[in-house]
Amino acid sequence: MNARSFRYRAARADGQLLRGRIAAPTRTAALQVLSERGLHPIDVSAEGEPAKRATTLPIADLALLLRLLADLVDAGVPLVRALQMLETMVATRIAVLLPAVVAAVTQGRTLASALHDAEVIVPPEVLGMIQAGERGGGLTVAIRQAGLLCEDKAATRGELRSALAYPILLAIAGTASLALLVGIVLPRFASILGELGQSLPLTTRVVLRGGAIVKQAAVPMLVLVVVLSASLRAWTSAVEGRRTWHRFLLALPVIGDLRLGAAGARICTALSALLVSGVPIVPALRSAAASAGDEEILSRMLGARDDLKHGARFSVALNRRHAASIMVQRLVRAGEESGQLASMLSHAGGLERERVLRRVRGIVRLVEPAMIVGFGGVVALVAAALLQALYSVRPGG
């Protein structure tokens, strides 16, 4: 078989992330070569393949697909036939992705491999669970566990969006109202007073001057924001830059705790599901760590994985690498001592998720009244300026 070129992203034993290319006949062979070099593969794809789009398939749609597939296979429907039946049972945006998966499975490839090469990014922990199920003969259970994992992710994202929806709507409505009053209503009224020969009150002049300053600074500020955003995006497009940026965010007082908690919840939930599916903890941790969504935490988790390979306990490795919160470390230690690590990881993931959501809701409860008071105060100032200008009108100039 002719060798092909594969792009890879992998981590060294010290946690440093590497990118490069490797020649191998198949993707499985490429993974094997990287492992023999002491690297921990995170993503390996064939050279020339179109880039996958992470947002092609929402996580809720993937959860529905996996749950339906598990039900069909559990009912005794062959895998290929079950995938074909799903094409008429799911939404169009999902159905269009299935023919390629069906073709790959029909040709003898595994379901995990077919999903990996599909036109949508499937979370690595999901692929790991399905692959473990195929190797161990428990494919139905693995698919169902993967579906539950995706449902859990979708529910968490939905709760976060619900918590942030009102503050965002309030900010948009408040900003639009102020722009209308200060940018259109008050200047036109002041112009009318000027034509009548009336002098403007001090409050009106102050508000108008402030509005003029904001209007003059709007374009330069917008340009500055765009330039800074583009620079940040270019810098974080490289692994090392993104890791430095994530390390900075983790060092912030409130944001850092939220990011560590959210990443810990995702990793614990994924790792628990992988362990239940029969994946050994060392390879399972590699797949679960990829769900962190944070390069720095990913690097720390891979470092903890390397400690595990050298005989360290998981709880000790997490503490040494600062890869998880104190609560997660304690629950992991309890799971190790009781022999119920998968169960305690699932419990830790749920507790971390609830803790993060409680903190987000608490912050939102503080932000909402502050925004109302802030916008209300500015609107009151503009209204006072408008009323004073109105009352200053005197017949005959």
C-alpha positions as CSV (number, residue, x, y, z in Angstrom):
1,M,0.0,0.0,0.0
2,N,1.3,3.4,-1.0
3,A,2.2,5.8,1.8
4,R,0.0,8.9,2.3
5,S,0.7,12.2,3.9
6,F,-1.1,12.9,7.2
7,R,-1.3,16.1,9.1
8,Y,-1.2,15.7,12.9
9,R,-1.5,17.5,16.1
10,A,0.0,15.7,19.1
11,A,1.4,16.3,22.5
12,R,4.8,15.4,23.9
13,A,5.3,13.9,27.4
14,D,6.0,17.3,28.9
15,G,2.7,18.6,27.6
16,Q,4.0,20.7,24.7
17,L,1.7,20.5,21.6
18,L,3.2,19.8,18.2
19,R,1.9,20.1,14.6
20,G,3.4,18.4,11.6
21,R,3.1,15.9,8.8
22,I,3.9,12.2,8.7
23,A,3.9,9.5,5.9
24,A,2.0,6.3,6.5
25,P,-0.2,3.9,4.5
26,T,-3.3,4.5,6.7
27,R,-4.4,6.7,9.5
28,T,-4.2,3.9,12.0
29,A,-0.6,3.4,11.0
30,A,0.1,7.1,11.4
31,L,-1.3,6.9,14.9
32,Q,0.9,4.0,15.7
33,V,4.0,5.8,14.4
34,L,3.3,8.8,16.5
35,S,2.7,6.7,19.6
36,E,6.1,4.9,19.0
37,R,7.7,8.3,18.9
38,G,6.4,9.1,22.4
39,L,3.8,11.5,21.2
40,H,0.1,11.6,22.2
41,P,-1.9,12.1,19.0
42,I,-4.8,14.5,19.3
43,D,-5.9,14.9,15.7
44,V,-4.6,13.1,12.6
45,S,-6.1,13.7,9.1
46,A,-5.0,12.9,5.6
47,E,-3.2,15.6,3.6
48,G,-5.5,17.3,1.1
49,E,-8.7,16.5,2.9
50,P,-11.0,19.5,3.2
51,A,-11.0,21.1,6.6
52,K,-13.8,20.1,8.8
53,R,-16.2,22.7,10.1
54,A,-16.7,22.4,13.9
55,T,-20.2,24.1,13.7
56,T,-21.6,21.9,10.9
57,L,-23.6,19.7,13.2
58,P,-24.9,21.0,16.5
59,I,-24.2,18.8,19.5
60,A,-27.9,18.3,20.1
61,D,-28.3,16.9,16.6
62,L,-25.4,14.5,17.1
63,A,-27.0,13.4,20.4
64,L,-30.3,12.7,18.6
65,L,-28.5,10.8,15.9
66,L,-26.6,8.6,18.3
67,R,-29.6,7.8,20.5
68,L,-31.7,6.8,17.5
69,L,-28.9,4.7,16.1
70,A,-28.5,2.9,19.5
71,D,-32.2,2.2,19.7
72,L,-32.2,0.7,16.1
73,V,-29.1,-1.5,16.7
74,D,-30.5,-2.6,20.1
75,A,-33.6,-3.7,18.3
76,G,-31.6,-6.0,16.1
77,V,-31.3,-3.9,13.0
78,P,-27.9,-4.4,11.3
79,L,-25.7,-1.3,11.5
80,V,-25.7,-0.4,7.8
81,R,-29.4,-0.8,7.6
82,A,-29.9,1.3,10.8
83,L,-27.7,4.1,9.3
84,Q,-29.8,4.0,6.1
85,M,-33.0,4.2,8.1
86,L,-31.8,7.2,9.9
87,E,-31.6,9.2,6.6
88,T,-35.4,9.4,6.7
89,M,-35.8,9.9,10.5
90,V,-33.6,12.9,11.2
91,A,-33.4,16.5,9.9
92,T,-32.0,17.2,6.5
93,R,-28.9,18.8,7.8
94,I,-28.1,15.5,9.4
95,A,-29.3,13.2,6.7
96,V,-27.0,14.7,4.1
97,L,-24.0,13.5,6.1
98,L,-25.1,9.9,6.4
99,P,-24.6,8.5,2.9
100,A,-20.8,8.9,3.1
101,V,-20.9,7.1,6.5
102,V,-23.0,4.3,5.1
103,A,-20.7,3.9,2.2
104,A,-17.6,3.7,4.4
105,V,-19.2,1.1,6.8
106,T,-20.4,-0.9,3.8
107,Q,-16.8,-1.1,2.5
108,G,-15.8,-2.7,5.8
109,R,-14.6,0.3,7.8
110,T,-15.5,0.8,11.4
111,L,-18.2,3.2,12.5
112,A,-15.7,5.3,14.4
113,S,-13.4,5.6,11.4
114,A,-16.3,6.5,9.2
115,L,-17.5,9.2,11.6
116,H,-14.0,10.6,11.9
117,D,-13.8,11.1,8.1
118,A,-17.3,12.5,7.8
119,E,-17.9,16.2,6.9
120,V,-18.5,17.2,10.5
121,I,-16.2,17.2,13.5
122,V,-17.2,14.5,16.0
123,P,-15.9,15.0,19.5
124,P,-12.8,12.7,20.1
125,E,-14.3,11.3,23.3
126,V,-17.4,10.1,21.3
127,L,-15.1,8.5,18.7
128,G,-13.1,6.9,21.5
129,M,-16.3,5.4,23.1
130,I,-17.6,4.0,19.8
131,Q,-14.2,2.6,18.9
132,A,-14.0,0.9,22.3
133,G,-17.5,-0.6,21.8
134,E,-16.5,-2.0,18.4
135,R,-13.4,-3.6,19.9
136,G,-15.1,-5.0,22.9
137,G,-18.4,-6.1,21.4
138,G,-20.5,-3.6,23.2
139,L,-21.3,-1.2,20.3
140,T,-24.9,-0.5,21.3
141,V,-23.9,0.4,24.8
142,A,-21.1,2.6,23.6
143,I,-23.3,4.4,21.1
144,R,-25.9,5.0,23.8
145,Q,-23.3,6.3,26.2
146,A,-22.0,8.6,23.6
147,G,-25.5,9.9,22.9
148,L,-26.0,10.6,26.6
149,L,-22.7,12.4,26.7
150,C,-23.7,14.7,23.8
151,E,-27.1,15.3,25.4
152,D,-25.4,16.4,28.6
153,K,-23.2,18.8,26.6
154,A,-26.2,20.2,24.7
155,A,-28.2,20.7,28.0
156,T,-25.3,22.6,29.6
157,R,-24.9,24.9,26.6
158,G,-28.6,25.5,26.6
159,E,-28.7,26.5,30.2
160,L,-25.7,28.9,29.7
161,R,-27.5,30.5,26.8
162,S,-30.7,30.9,28.8
163,A,-28.8,32.5,31.6
164,L,-27.0,35.0,29.4
165,A,-30.0,35.8,27.0
166,Y,-31.6,38.5,29.1
167,P,-28.4,40.5,29.9
168,I,-27.5,40.5,26.2
169,L,-31.0,41.6,25.1
170,L,-30.9,44.3,27.8
171,A,-27.6,45.6,26.6
172,I,-28.7,45.7,23.0
173,A,-32.0,47.4,23.8
174,G,-30.4,49.9,26.2
175,T,-27.7,50.8,23.8
176,A,-30.1,51.3,20.9
177,S,-32.4,53.5,23.0
178,L,-29.6,55.7,24.1
179,A,-28.3,56.0,20.6
180,L,-31.7,57.1,19.4
181,L,-32.2,59.7,22.1
182,V,-28.7,61.1,22.1
183,G,-27.9,60.8,18.5
184,I,-31.2,61.8,16.9
185,V,-33.9,63.2,19.2
186,L,-31.9,65.6,21.4
187,P,-29.7,67.1,18.6
188,R,-32.8,67.8,16.5
189,F,-34.6,69.4,19.4
190,A,-31.5,71.5,20.1
191,S,-31.4,72.6,16.5
192,I,-35.0,73.8,16.7
193,L,-34.2,75.8,19.9
194,G,-31.2,77.3,18.1
195,E,-33.4,78.4,15.2
196,L,-35.8,80.0,17.8
197,G,-32.9,81.9,19.3
198,Q,-33.1,80.0,22.6
199,S,-30.0,79.2,24.7
200,L,-29.5,75.6,25.8
201,P,-29.5,74.7,29.5
202,L,-26.2,73.4,30.9
203,T,-27.5,69.8,31.3
204,T,-28.5,69.7,27.6
205,R,-25.2,71.1,26.5
206,V,-23.3,68.5,28.6
207,V,-25.3,65.6,27.1
208,L,-25.0,66.9,23.6
209,R,-21.2,67.3,24.0
210,G,-20.9,63.8,25.4
211,G,-22.9,62.4,22.5
212,A,-20.7,64.3,20.1
213,I,-17.5,62.8,21.7
214,V,-18.9,59.3,21.6
215,K,-20.0,59.8,17.9
216,Q,-16.5,61.0,16.9
217,A,-14.8,58.2,18.8
218,A,-17.1,55.5,17.5
219,V,-15.3,54.8,14.2
220,P,-11.8,54.9,15.6
221,M,-12.9,52.6,18.5
222,L,-14.6,50.2,16.1
223,V,-11.4,50.1,14.0
224,L,-9.3,49.5,17.1
225,V,-11.6,46.7,18.2
226,V,-11.5,45.0,14.8
227,V,-7.7,45.3,14.6
228,L,-7.2,43.9,18.1
229,S,-9.7,41.1,17.4
230,A,-7.9,40.2,14.2
231,S,-4.5,40.3,15.9
232,L,-5.8,38.1,18.8
233,R,-7.3,35.6,16.3
234,A,-4.1,35.4,14.3
235,W,-2.0,35.0,17.4
236,T,-4.3,32.3,18.9
237,S,-4.5,30.4,15.6
238,A,-1.1,28.9,16.5
239,V,-1.2,26.3,19.3
240,E,1.4,28.0,21.5
241,G,-0.3,31.4,21.2
242,R,-3.7,29.9,22.0
243,R,-2.2,28.1,24.9
244,T,-0.6,31.3,26.3
245,W,-3.9,33.1,25.9
246,H,-5.8,30.3,27.7
247,R,-3.2,30.3,30.4
248,F,-3.8,34.1,30.9
249,L,-7.5,33.5,31.1
250,L,-7.0,30.8,33.7
251,A,-5.0,33.2,35.9
252,L,-7.9,35.7,36.0
253,P,-9.8,35.6,39.4
254,V,-13.4,34.7,38.3
255,I,-13.0,33.8,34.6
256,G,-10.2,31.3,35.4
257,D,-12.3,29.5,38.0
258,L,-15.2,29.2,35.6
259,R,-13.0,27.9,32.8
260,L,-11.3,25.4,35.0
261,G,-14.7,24.2,36.3
262,A,-16.3,24.0,32.9
263,A,-13.4,22.1,31.4
264,G,-13.3,19.8,34.4
265,A,-17.0,19.0,34.1
266,R,-16.5,18.1,30.4
267,I,-13.4,16.0,31.0
268,C,-14.8,14.1,34.0
269,T,-18.1,13.3,32.2
270,A,-16.3,12.2,29.0
271,L,-13.7,10.1,31.0
272,S,-16.4,8.4,33.0
273,A,-18.3,7.4,29.9
274,L,-15.1,6.1,28.3
275,L,-14.2,4.1,31.3
276,V,-17.7,2.6,31.4
277,S,-17.3,1.7,27.7
278,G,-14.2,-0.3,28.6
279,V,-11.5,2.0,27.5
280,P,-8.4,1.9,29.8
281,I,-7.8,5.1,31.7
282,V,-4.5,6.1,30.0
283,P,-5.9,6.2,26.4
284,A,-9.3,7.3,27.7
285,L,-7.7,10.3,29.3
286,R,-6.2,11.4,26.0
287,S,-9.6,11.4,24.3
288,A,-11.4,13.0,27.3
289,A,-8.8,15.8,27.6
290,A,-9.5,16.8,24.0
291,S,-13.0,17.9,25.2
292,A,-11.5,20.5,27.5
293,G,-11.9,23.4,25.1
294,D,-8.7,24.9,26.6
295,E,-5.2,24.3,25.3
296,E,-3.6,24.9,28.7
297,I,-5.9,22.5,30.5
298,L,-5.4,20.0,27.7
299,S,-1.7,20.3,28.1
300,R,-2.0,19.8,31.9
301,M,-4.2,16.8,31.4
302,L,-1.8,15.2,29.0
303,G,0.9,15.8,31.6
304,A,-1.2,14.1,34.2
305,R,-1.7,11.2,31.7
306,D,2.1,10.9,31.4
307,D,2.3,10.8,35.2
308,L,-0.2,8.0,35.1
309,K,1.9,6.0,32.7
310,H,4.8,6.3,35.1
311,G,2.7,4.8,38.0
312,A,1.3,7.9,39.7
313,R,-2.2,7.9,41.0
314,F,-4.7,10.0,39.0
315,S,-5.6,12.2,41.9
316,V,-1.9,12.9,42.6
317,A,-1.3,13.6,39.0
318,L,-4.2,16.1,38.8
319,N,-2.9,17.9,41.9
320,R,0.7,18.0,40.6
321,R,-0.4,19.4,37.2
322,H,-3.1,21.7,38.6
323,A,-5.4,20.2,36.0
324,A,-8.6,20.2,38.0
325,S,-10.3,21.8,40.9
326,I,-9.9,20.7,44.5
327,M,-13.3,19.1,44.5
328,V,-12.6,17.0,41.4
329,Q,-9.3,15.9,42.9
330,R,-11.0,14.8,46.2
331,L,-13.7,12.9,44.3
332,V,-11.2,11.2,42.1
333,R,-9.2,10.2,45.2
334,A,-12.4,8.8,46.7
335,G,-13.1,6.9,43.5
336,E,-9.6,5.4,43.5
337,E,-9.9,4.3,47.1
338,S,-13.4,2.8,46.7
339,G,-12.7,1.2,43.3
340,Q,-15.6,3.3,41.8
341,L,-13.6,5.7,39.7
342,A,-16.0,5.9,36.8
343,S,-18.9,6.5,39.0
344,M,-17.1,9.2,41.0
345,L,-15.9,10.9,37.8
346,S,-19.5,11.1,36.6
347,H,-20.5,12.6,40.0
348,A,-17.6,15.0,39.8
349,G,-18.6,16.1,36.3
350,G,-22.2,16.8,37.4
351,L,-21.1,18.7,40.5
352,E,-18.6,20.8,38.6
353,R,-21.2,21.6,36.0
354,E,-23.8,22.7,38.6
355,R,-21.2,24.7,40.4
356,V,-20.2,26.6,37.2
357,L,-23.9,27.2,36.3
358,R,-24.6,28.5,39.8
359,R,-21.7,30.9,39.6
360,V,-22.8,32.1,36.2
361,R,-26.3,32.6,37.4
362,G,-25.0,34.5,40.4
363,I,-22.9,36.8,38.3
364,V,-25.9,37.4,36.0
365,R,-28.1,38.2,38.9
366,L,-25.6,40.9,39.9
367,V,-25.1,42.1,36.3
368,E,-28.7,42.5,35.5
369,P,-29.7,45.1,38.1
370,A,-26.4,46.9,37.6
371,M,-27.2,47.2,33.9
372,I,-30.7,48.3,34.6
373,V,-29.5,51.0,37.0
374,G,-26.7,52.1,34.6
375,F,-28.9,52.4,31.6
376,G,-31.8,53.9,33.6
377,G,-29.4,56.5,35.0
378,V,-28.2,57.5,31.6
379,V,-31.7,57.6,30.2
380,A,-32.9,59.7,33.1
381,L,-30.0,62.2,32.4
382,V,-31.0,62.4,28.8
383,A,-34.6,62.8,29.7
384,A,-33.7,65.6,32.2
385,A,-31.7,67.4,29.5
386,L,-34.6,67.1,27.1
387,L,-37.1,68.4,29.6
388,Q,-34.9,71.3,30.7
389,A,-34.5,72.3,27.1
390,L,-38.3,72.1,26.6
391,Y,-39.0,74.2,29.7
392,S,-36.4,76.8,28.7
393,V,-38.4,77.8,25.7
394,R,-39.7,81.4,26.2
395,P,-42.2,83.0,23.8
396,G,-40.7,85.8,21.7
397,G,-37.1,84.5,22.2
